[in-house]
Amino acid sequence: MSENTASLPAFVISILVLQKKEAGISYPKLIQFQSEFFFQLHQCLILLRHHLELLHTTYCTFNGVRFLLGSLALVPIILTMKEEAPPLPKNMPLSAACLMVGLPLFAGATLQQVGLQYTTASKASFLTATYILMVPIIGIFLKETLRITHIAGALLAMAGVYFMSITEDFSIGAGDLMMLLCALGFTIQIHAMTYLTQRFSPIVLSSGQFFVAGVLNFILALLFETPTLSGIEGALWPILYTGLLSTGVAYTLQAVGQKYLPPTEASMILSMEMVFGGIAGIFFLDESFTTRQMIGVLSMTAGVFLSQLPGRAVLSFKKVEKQGDIRL
């Protein structure tokens, strides 16, 4: 498991595959699954870095530097890439689009960090993963097609999350409510990104959302923390890793993948973070899976793959298909 090189080949392959239009071959799911795989690989390594090295600086300062670094890292790509016409016309300024995805990203990431101080890691993992259910529920109000395989896959994945994370009596406290709000933030971000990638470049959107999240984190850092250059220098390597690879590469791959799949299927693949985190813990922290956790891994994996299969539509909203649009 190479944390320094894994996302780079995936990014290059994704861009190359996007350019191919061979008849009869469905690339969207290949791109989405490949992109989300490497996104989750890096996300689990972020969690490991936080446990192992956290940190010489506080989380708002850390996230502020990380997100701004990720935003700046994409600028050379944006300036040199060949811009392609989006499937749908733009219906808002780019600044508004960046705020639309950046604000929920900032809210979700910040609430997750704060909530972890008031709840257990296992409950936090479970409650954060409730976006698996929130995404299809909110999708109904947004007139997204809901298939029977989406429902079955989401329930199976949530059962897996429960087996992996909940080992004590389950009760709801203040930190748990923060984690539920965190899940709602990520739910909104997933829907917003899927909507906007049909109208803007995913790479430009990614850079914009990182900039928004970085600036807002710095504002919180100035209000509630004492950022220092020495603290940032002490966390330099984790910041470089999370800023360039986990944010600049992996989060951008998520945006590229979401251009080609409905939000429900994207959220299911994103939920594999827990599985990759557990596997990374085995390799890097000498942890091991219990029988209960293995059942959870198998259940989550089965749920994710089930959600990708064709199935009868439980709720279907008639859409006018335009040239270049994606059929859901």
Buried (B, 14 or more C-beta within 10 A) or exposed (E): EEBEEBBEEBBEBBBEBBEEEEEEEEBBBBBBBBBBBBBBBBBBBBBBBBEEEBBBBBBBBBBBBBBBBBBBBBEEBBEEEEEEEBBBEEEEEBEEBBBBBBBBBBBBBBBBBBBBEBBBEBBBBBBBBBBBBBBBEBBBEEEBBBBBBBBBBBBBBBBBBBBBBBBEEEEEEEBBBBBBBBBBBBBBBBBBBBBBBBBBBBBBBBBBBBBBBBBBBBEBBEEEBEBEEEBBEBBEEBBEBBBBBBBBBBBBBBBBBBBBBBBBBBBBBBBBBBBBBBBBBEEBEEEEBEEEBBBBBBBBBBBBBBBBEEBEBBBEEEEEEEEEEBEB
